Amino acid sequence: MPFQRGRRLPGEKASKVGHLDVLKNPLVNELSRTFTDAKIASADAESLWTKIDITGRPLSIIFCADGSWQTIVGESPPYSARAFIKTALVRLDEHALGKVDKESPNPFVLRDILKESAMHHATVFPLRHVVCKGKTLYDAIRHAIFISLKDDGVLESQPYETFKWIVYQKWDATENRPIPPFECPHCGKDTTLPFDADVGTCPNCSKEIFVTDMLGFHQEMAPDAAQDSVASSYMAIHETLMLLTGVRYFWERNQKLLTDCLFIKDGPLSIRAQYSKLVEPIRRFISFARKKGMDVHIIGQEKTGAFADHLELIRDHAPFPTCFAPDDLYIKERIQHRSSEGAPYGKDTNYGAKVFVKLNAYHSMVLNVPTGEFEPNPSLSGLVGFQRTLATLPKILSNRFEGALMPVELANGVASLSTYPSARILKIFSESVSP
């Protein structure tokens, strides 16, 4: 581990000739001669894939959610840190998609589409070495999370209403459920809130709690500092809420039209760690809707990570159009490279099964598709609305990037915060507004 750059002196650099001793080492040479790069057998790869029909009736309305975040750190001690978060939801229909050239989209056409169909949410959290008037940093972040969801004037609190719709399971009018017990951010003991409450009082310590405390952000915070993962977790949760806001809107107003919509999330359909308590009610809703005869078409697209890397290994020899839904054993042993023992992959965190899809010689992708109740070994017939989703994919492909979907590309253009110039501009802004 090198010495880092300080106030007066530069940082230590790694040795430029350190590799020479490694290359001359007899043991390294002996072992290296026994290693050979593995190759995927074409017959093995082809046997994984199942032929699919992509000629069905496509879905006519597309929603896509994406998000981004940047931590801005001060240049001098004590190196204050603030996290800026942005999420976006883009709505497209057949008419809008028909105007976009898949090879070289006109930027003015994209501008006009996004002007009419895109909405975004933005907020900022203090993370370290920031003083918040009248509050500890711990309570300031809790309050910022609550008001960021509840009082967003741009979206008129719709994601917050969707959050309550999920945690109180309001889609089932026959039950008025309280929130399942969660850890009080003040005393650490189990507490809860009655149905549809926004705030309440912990019965153990008599201190105020917010409905958003049930998510458990406080578990990643100290009294005077918070991890960067607070920002990334908020972004992931808000992306999900943005997407499900569209679902809730049609569920409450036009359920027939809901079945003609495709909801796309940039990234996996999963929520990690303590935040995964949202996963089970989302699964229950999708299963509840399916039992009523309404498939809710939701997919997530993974562009990086272990599953995207594995797709590169198996796609070249695959026929098309085909798909492959790996089971639990395959995921553990051949993608995660771990023991098959233990709980099924994604049991507590995923509300979508992994599916590799190859549409043609140039378009293959990793999708997540819900199954309703958790299925460790999903079948294609158990993937909710998958047939109509497949029929929609050829209509929304983009040829600008590898395996790209046009709605995801557009949503990313609205939501992304680049390292340059966005981070630099946010840094200047945060310095200018500080008293």
PELINVEN-V756247 format. One record per residue. N is the residue number from 0. PHI is phi as a letter, one per 30 degrees, with the letter a starting at -180 (* if undefined). PSI is psi in degrees with one decimal (* if undefined). D_CENTER is the distance of its C-alpha to the mean C-alpha in whole Angstrom. Layout:
n->[N;N]
phi->[PHI;PHI]
psi->[PSI;PSI]
d_center->[D_CENTER;D_CENTER]
This chain:
n->[0;1;2;3;4;5;6;7;8;9;10;11;12;13;14;15;16;17;18;19;20;21;22;23;24;25;26;27;28;29;30;31;32;33;34;35;36;37;38;39;40;41;42;43;44;45;46;47;48;49;50;51;52;53;54;55;56;57;58;59;60;61;62;63;64;65;66;67;68;69;70;71;72;73;74;75;76;77;78;79;80;81;82;83;84;85;86;87;88;89;90;91;92;93;94;95;96;97;98;99;100;101;102;103;104;105;106;107;108;109;110;111;112;113;114;115;116;117;118;119;120;121;122;123;124;125;126;127;128;129;130;131;132;133;134;135;136;137;138;139;140;141;142;143;144;145;146;147;148;149;150;151;152;153;154;155;156;157;158;159;160;161;162;163;164;165;166;167;168;169;170;171;172;173;174;175;176;177;178;179;180;181;182;183;184;185;186;187;188;189;190;191;192;193;194;195;196;197;198;199;200;201;202;203;204;205;206;207;208;209;210;211;212;213;214;215;216;217;218;219;220;221;222;223;224;225;226;227;228;229;230;231;232;233;234;235;236;237;238;239;240;241;242;243;244;245;246;247;248;249;250;251;252;253;254;255;256;257;258;259;260;261;262;263;264;265;266;267;268;269;270;271;272;273;274;275;276;277;278;279;280;281;282;283;284;285;286;287;288;289;290;291;292;293;294;295;296;297;298;299;300;301;302;303;304;305;306;307;308;309;310;311;312;313;314;315;316;317;318;319;320;321;322;323;324;325;326;327;328;329;330;331;332;333;334;335;336;337;338;339;340;341;342;343;344;345;346;347;348;349;350;351;352;353;354;355;356;357;358;359;360;361;362;363;364;365;366;367;368;369;370;371;372;373;374;375;376;377;378;379;380;381;382;383;384;385;386;387;388;389;390;391;392;393;394;395;396;397;398;399;400;401;402;403;404;405;406;407;408;409;410;411;412;413;414;415;416;417;418;419;420;421;422;423;424;425;426;427;428;429;430;431;432;433;434]
phi->[*;d;d;d;d;c;d;c;c;d;d;d;c;d;d;d;b;d;d;d;d;d;d;d;d;d;d;e;d;d;d;d;d;c;c;b;d;d;b;d;d;d;d;d;d;d;d;d;c;c;d;b;c;c;c;d;d;d;d;c;b;c;c;b;c;b;a;a;a;b;c;c;c;d;d;b;e;d;h;d;b;b;c;c;b;b;b;b;b;c;c;b;b;e;d;d;d;d;d;c;d;d;d;b;d;d;d;d;d;d;d;d;d;d;d;c;b;c;b;b;b;b;a;b;b;d;c;b;h;b;c;c;e;i;b;d;d;e;d;d;d;e;d;d;d;d;d;d;d;d;c;d;d;d;c;h;i;d;d;d;d;d;e;d;d;d;d;c;h;d;d;c;d;d;b;c;d;d;d;e;e;b;d;d;d;c;c;i;d;d;b;a;b;d;e;i;d;c;b;a;b;d;d;d;c;i;c;d;b;c;d;d;d;d;d;j;e;d;d;c;b;c;e;b;a;b;d;d;d;d;d;d;d;d;e;d;d;d;e;d;d;e;d;d;d;d;d;d;e;d;d;d;c;a;d;d;d;e;d;c;c;c;c;c;c;d;j;d;d;a;b;d;h;d;d;d;d;d;d;d;d;d;e;d;d;d;d;d;d;d;d;d;i;b;d;c;d;b;b;c;c;c;c;b;j;d;d;d;d;d;e;d;d;c;d;d;c;d;d;b;d;b;b;b;c;d;d;d;d;d;d;d;d;c;c;d;h;b;d;d;d;j;d;e;e;i;e;c;c;c;c;b;d;d;b;d;b;b;d;a;d;c;b;b;a;c;c;c;b;d;c;i;d;d;b;d;b;d;c;d;d;d;d;d;i;d;d;d;d;d;d;d;e;d;d;c;d;b;c;d;b;d;i;d;c;e;d;d;d;d;d;d;d;d;d;d;c;d;d;b;c;e;d;d;d;d;d;d;d;d;d;d;c;d;d]
psi->[117.9;157.4;138.5;160.3;134.1;-162.0;-33.8;-35.5;153.7;167.1;158.9;138.1;150.8;153.4;136.0;-12.4;9.7;-23.9;-19.0;-41.7;-34.3;-43.9;-28.2;-11.7;125.5;-40.7;-42.9;-42.6;-41.7;-45.6;-39.8;-32.5;-15.2;-3.8;140.0;135.4;131.5;153.6;142.5;122.1;136.1;-38.1;-38.9;-42.9;-42.8;-33.7;-16.5;-25.8;147.1;133.6;139.0;156.5;120.2;23.2;12.4;-163.9;115.8;159.7;144.5;-19.2;131.2;131.9;141.2;134.2;142.2;166.6;167.6;159.5;153.7;131.3;123.9;117.6;135.6;153.7;-12.0;157.4;143.4;22.0;62.8;148.9;131.2;143.7;124.3;132.5;139.8;134.2;156.9;151.1;127.7;134.0;129.4;153.4;179.1;-37.4;-44.8;-43.2;-33.5;-20.3;-7.7;125.8;120.4;-26.7;-47.8;79.1;136.9;122.6;-28.2;-33.5;-44.7;-40.5;-44.5;-39.2;-47.5;-31.4;-36.2;-24.2;-2.0;142.6;152.7;163.0;140.7;146.2;174.2;139.6;140.5;137.8;-48.5;142.9;41.0;132.2;128.6;120.6;123.9;2.1;150.9;159.4;-35.6;-51.6;-28.8;-39.9;-41.3;-45.8;-39.3;-38.8;-44.8;-49.6;-25.6;-39.2;-41.4;-35.4;33.0;108.4;-28.8;-44.4;4.9;40.0;15.0;-43.9;-33.2;-42.8;-34.8;-39.0;-47.3;-34.6;-34.1;-54.2;-29.2;0.2;53.5;-11.1;-20.7;98.0;-9.8;-11.3;140.0;87.0;136.5;168.2;139.1;151.8;141.3;166.8;126.4;132.7;-9.8;-50.5;-12.7;-2.5;159.6;138.0;177.3;179.2;146.6;167.3;130.0;14.6;146.4;-44.1;164.2;-169.6;132.3;126.9;-15.4;-40.8;-3.8;22.2;157.8;137.7;148.3;155.0;-30.1;-13.6;-22.5;-19.4;-29.7;24.4;-33.4;-17.8;-11.3;19.4;148.7;172.2;-30.4;13.2;158.0;151.0;155.8;-25.6;-18.4;-42.2;-45.8;-34.8;-41.6;-42.7;-47.7;-41.2;-42.0;-35.0;-47.3;-42.4;-38.7;-45.9;-45.4;-14.4;-40.6;-41.3;-47.9;-41.2;-50.1;-31.3;-39.2;-20.0;-34.4;83.9;-27.5;-41.3;-28.6;-38.3;-1.9;16.0;147.1;126.3;120.5;133.1;132.2;106.0;175.9;156.3;76.6;154.4;122.6;168.5;-140.5;-20.6;-10.6;-4.7;-12.4;-19.3;-47.3;-46.0;-32.0;-43.7;-43.6;-40.8;-47.5;-41.2;-41.2;-44.7;-40.6;-37.8;-24.7;3.6;16.1;109.9;126.0;115.0;102.3;136.1;154.5;145.2;123.3;123.6;-15.4;171.5;-175.5;-37.7;-38.1;-38.6;-40.5;-34.9;-37.3;-29.0;-32.1;-7.6;-28.6;-36.4;1.6;139.5;177.9;152.4;131.3;167.9;165.8;119.4;100.4;143.0;179.5;-44.1;-42.3;-44.5;-46.3;-47.3;-35.3;-13.8;-48.9;-19.3;56.0;176.5;149.3;-5.7;166.4;-176.1;151.0;146.6;130.6;11.6;-40.2;-12.4;-21.3;135.1;20.3;141.6;149.3;134.9;124.3;131.5;131.1;109.9;-37.2;-171.1;-18.3;-10.9;108.7;150.9;162.2;117.8;153.8;129.5;128.6;151.7;2.8;-118.1;151.7;133.4;109.6;-27.7;77.2;144.0;158.2;-34.0;-20.7;-5.8;120.3;121.4;21.6;-33.8;-46.1;-30.7;-44.6;-39.4;-22.4;-31.8;-45.3;-24.7;-18.7;15.4;148.9;142.3;9.4;-28.2;161.6;120.3;29.9;146.4;131.6;-45.0;-38.6;-40.8;-43.6;-43.1;-38.6;-36.2;-30.2;-41.1;-23.7;141.7;102.1;158.5;-38.8;129.3;-3.3;-48.1;-39.9;-41.9;-41.5;-35.3;-47.1;-40.9;-47.5;-33.6;-34.3;-29.0;-11.4;134.6;*]
d_center->[33;34;36;33;35;37;38;41;41;38;36;37;36;36;39;40;42;40;39;43;44;41;42;46;45;47;44;41;43;45;41;40;42;41;37;36;33;32;32;30;33;33;34;31;29;30;31;27;26;27;29;27;28;26;29;28;28;25;22;24;21;17;15;12;9;8;8;10;12;16;18;22;24;28;30;33;33;32;29;27;23;21;17;17;13;13;11;12;13;15;18;20;23;25;28;25;24;28;28;26;27;25;27;28;26;28;27;29;27;24;25;27;24;21;24;24;21;18;18;16;15;16;17;19;19;22;21;25;28;28;30;29;32;34;30;29;26;25;26;25;21;21;23;21;18;20;21;18;17;21;23;21;23;21;20;22;20;19;15;17;20;17;16;19;19;17;18;22;21;23;23;26;29;31;29;29;27;26;23;24;25;23;24;26;25;29;31;28;30;28;28;27;27;29;27;26;27;25;27;29;31;31;34;34;35;35;32;30;26;24;22;18;20;19;16;17;16;20;20;18;21;25;28;28;24;21;18;16;13;14;13;9;9;10;8;5;7;9;6;7;10;11;11;13;15;16;17;19;21;22;22;25;27;27;25;27;25;22;23;23;19;16;13;10;7;6;4;5;6;7;7;10;13;15;12;12;15;13;12;16;17;14;16;19;19;18;21;23;22;23;26;27;27;24;21;18;17;13;11;8;9;9;11;12;13;15;15;15;18;19;19;21;24;24;24;27;30;28;29;28;27;25;22;22;20;20;22;21;24;23;20;21;24;23;20;19;23;24;26;26;27;25;22;20;17;14;17;15;12;11;11;12;14;14;16;18;19;22;24;26;27;25;22;20;16;14;12;11;13;14;18;18;20;18;20;20;22;21;23;23;25;22;19;19;20;20;23;23;19;21;24;21;20;23;23;20;20;21;23;22;20;19;18;17;16;18;15;12;15;16;13;12;16;16;13;13;16;18;20;23;24;21;21;25;25;23;25;28;27;26;30;32;31;31;35]
